[in-house]
Amino acid sequence: MKHTSLYLDEDLLRDAEGVLGTSGPTGTVRAALEDVVRRARLKSLAAWDVGVTPEELDELRRPLE
């Protein structure tokens, strides 16, 4: 973990706390960074071509009989 100083827009920080459900700058910045990384990973995963059509995917999701 790295200790650093940041200049933060207090209004933006307060808005981010409300959106993320966090309190305090450390928790809010951490949650925001985690969210950015998670979104990038999900976007990358969504772009991954697994060669399955939507119809095949529906079939795979069907309960076993």
Backbone as CSV, one residue per row, in Angstrom:
resi,resn,N_x,N_y,N_z,CA_x,CA_y,CA_z,C_x,C_y,C_z
1,MET,0.839,-1.166,0.000,0.000,0.000,0.000,0.889,1.235,0.000
2,LYS,0.456,2.256,-0.710,1.248,3.475,-0.827,0.523,4.631,-0.167
3,HIS,1.230,5.382,0.636,0.685,6.590,1.251,1.019,7.767,0.346
4,THR,0.004,8.560,0.010,0.228,9.702,-0.868,-0.738,10.817,-0.511
5,SER,-0.462,12.003,-1.005,-1.356,13.151,-0.802,-2.016,13.492,-2.123
6,LEU,-3.293,13.836,-2.056,-4.047,14.202,-3.253,-4.842,15.464,-2.994
7,TYR,-5.041,16.246,-4.037,-5.969,17.357,-3.980,-7.278,16.856,-4.576
8,LEU,-8.329,16.853,-3.763,-9.610,16.328,-4.207,-10.669,17.418,-4.206
9,ASP,-11.481,17.407,-5.224,-12.639,18.294,-5.288,-13.629,17.797,-4.235
10,GLU,-13.889,18.601,-3.213,-14.723,18.161,-2.098,-16.153,17.862,-2.518
11,ASP,-16.687,18.632,-3.451,-18.045,18.366,-3.933,-18.093,17.037,-4.685
12,LEU,-17.092,16.815,-5.527,-17.025,15.564,-6.281,-16.829,14.370,-5.340
13,LEU,-16.005,14.539,-4.331,-15.788,13.487,-3.343,-17.094,13.156,-2.631
14,ARG,-17.830,14.170,-2.231,-19.106,13.962,-1.542,-20.107,13.246,-2.451
15,ASP,-20.148,13.652,-3.731,-21.026,12.985,-4.693,-20.627,11.519,-4.864
16,ALA,-19.326,11.261,-4.966,-18.824,9.891,-5.138,-19.161,9.051,-3.914
17,GLU,-19.040,9.630,-2.733,-19.398,8.897,-1.518,-20.863,8.467,-1.562
18,GLY,-21.725,9.346,-2.036,-23.138,9.011,-2.137,-23.396,7.898,-3.139
19,VAL,-22.725,7.953,-4.270,-22.905,6.937,-5.308,-22.336,5.594,-4.866
20,LEU,-21.170,5.626,-4.257,-20.470,4.387,-3.896,-20.863,3.848,-2.523
21,GLY,-21.551,4.657,-1.730,-21.923,4.219,-0.390,-20.736,4.145,0.548
22,THR,-19.773,5.018,0.356,-18.564,5.026,1.180,-18.539,6.281,2.044
23,SER,-17.571,6.328,2.939,-17.365,7.553,3.713,-15.863,7.774,3.833
24,GLY,-15.466,9.002,3.692,-14.058,9.364,3.794,-13.319,9.199,2.491
25,PRO,-12.290,9.986,2.320,-11.557,9.974,1.054,-10.862,8.657,0.737
26,THR,-10.273,8.007,1.712,-9.540,6.769,1.430,-10.475,5.689,0.913
27,GLY,-11.564,5.450,1.610,-12.514,4.430,1.192,-13.159,4.748,-0.146
28,THR,-13.418,6.033,-0.371,-14.071,6.444,-1.605,-13.142,6.305,-2.801
29,VAL,-11.910,6.744,-2.666,-10.949,6.619,-3.762,-10.676,5.146,-4.043
30,ARG,-10.538,4.345,-3.008,-10.312,2.907,-3.213,-11.484,2.267,-3.946
31,ALA,-12.714,2.556,-3.505,-13.900,1.988,-4.144,-14.002,2.436,-5.600
32,ALA,-13.668,3.688,-5.863,-13.718,4.198,-7.240,-12.681,3.497,-8.113
33,LEU,-11.480,3.313,-7.607,-10.442,2.612,-8.364,-10.835,1.159,-8.617
34,GLU,-11.375,0.495,-7.604,-11.822,-0.890,-7.783,-12.918,-0.973,-8.840
35,ASP,-13.841,0.002,-8.833,-14.928,0.010,-9.802,-14.405,0.208,-11.224
36,VAL,-13.452,1.100,-11.393,-12.868,1.344,-12.717,-12.193,0.077,-13.246
37,VAL,-11.434,-0.587,-12.394,-10.735,-1.814,-12.801,-11.746,-2.912,-13.124
38,ARG,-12.781,-3.070,-12.283,-13.806,-4.084,-12.517,-14.512,-3.848,-13.845
39,ARG,-14.868,-2.591,-14.120,-15.550,-2.268,-15.381,-14.665,-2.572,-16.590
40,ALA,-13.383,-2.262,-16.487,-12.465,-2.538,-17.595,-12.341,-4.041,-17.826
41,ARG,-12.278,-4.810,-16.742,-12.178,-6.268,-16.877,-13.446,-6.851,-17.480
42,LEU,-14.609,-6.351,-17.053,-15.874,-6.829,-17.610,-15.997,-6.483,-19.095
43,LYS,-15.554,-5.284,-19.452,-15.586,-4.873,-20.858,-14.693,-5.785,-21.693
44,SER,-13.526,-6.108,-21.169,-12.606,-7.001,-21.858,-13.214,-8.390,-21.997
45,LEU,-13.850,-8.861,-20.942,-14.481,-10.171,-20.962,-15.639,-10.212,-21.960
46,ALA,-16.416,-9.133,-22.011,-17.552,-9.069,-22.933,-17.083,-9.087,-24.388
47,ALA,-15.893,-8.596,-24.644,-15.367,-8.555,-26.010,-14.757,-9.895,-26.427
48,TRP,-14.612,-10.807,-25.488,-13.997,-12.091,-25.753,-14.940,-12.939,-26.597
49,ASP,-14.479,-13.405,-27.715,-15.293,-14.204,-28.628,-15.128,-15.671,-28.281
50,VAL,-16.180,-16.251,-27.714,-16.121,-17.656,-27.324,-16.716,-18.562,-28.379
51,GLY,-17.240,-17.994,-29.456,-17.763,-18.786,-30.558,-19.088,-19.462,-30.261
52,VAL,-19.891,-18.861,-29.377,-21.199,-19.411,-29.047,-22.255,-18.406,-29.473
53,THR,-23.241,-18.869,-30.206,-24.325,-17.987,-30.644,-25.284,-17.744,-29.482
54,PRO,-26.074,-16.678,-29.544,-27.072,-16.455,-28.490,-28.031,-17.640,-28.323
55,GLU,-28.377,-18.275,-29.426,-29.274,-19.434,-29.356,-28.599,-20.606,-28.627
56,GLU,-27.325,-20.836,-28.925,-26.587,-21.904,-28.241,-26.453,-21.598,-26.749
57,LEU,-26.250,-20.347,-26.440,-26.146,-19.941,-25.045,-27.470,-20.187,-24.315
58,ASP,-28.586,-19.850,-24.958,-29.900,-20.135,-24.365,-30.061,-21.625,-24.092
59,GLU,-29.629,-22.437,-25.037,-29.720,-23.893,-24.887,-28.869,-24.369,-23.704
60,LEU,-27.688,-23.801,-23.552,-26.805,-24.188,-22.460,-27.386,-23.773,-21.099
61,ARG,-28.172,-22.721,-21.085,-28.759,-22.223,-19.835,-30.021,-22.987,-19.440
62,ARG,-30.586,-23.746,-20.345,-31.815,-24.473,-20.070,-31.582,-25.525,-18.984
63,PRO,-32.537,-25.654,-18.048,-32.380,-26.663,-16.998,-32.361,-28.081,-17.584
64,LEU,-31.619,-28.945,-16.931,-31.575,-30.342,-17.348,-32.908,-31.000,-17.042
65,GLU,-33.338,-31.878,-17.916,-34.622,-32.564,-17.699,-34.415,-33.958,-17.164
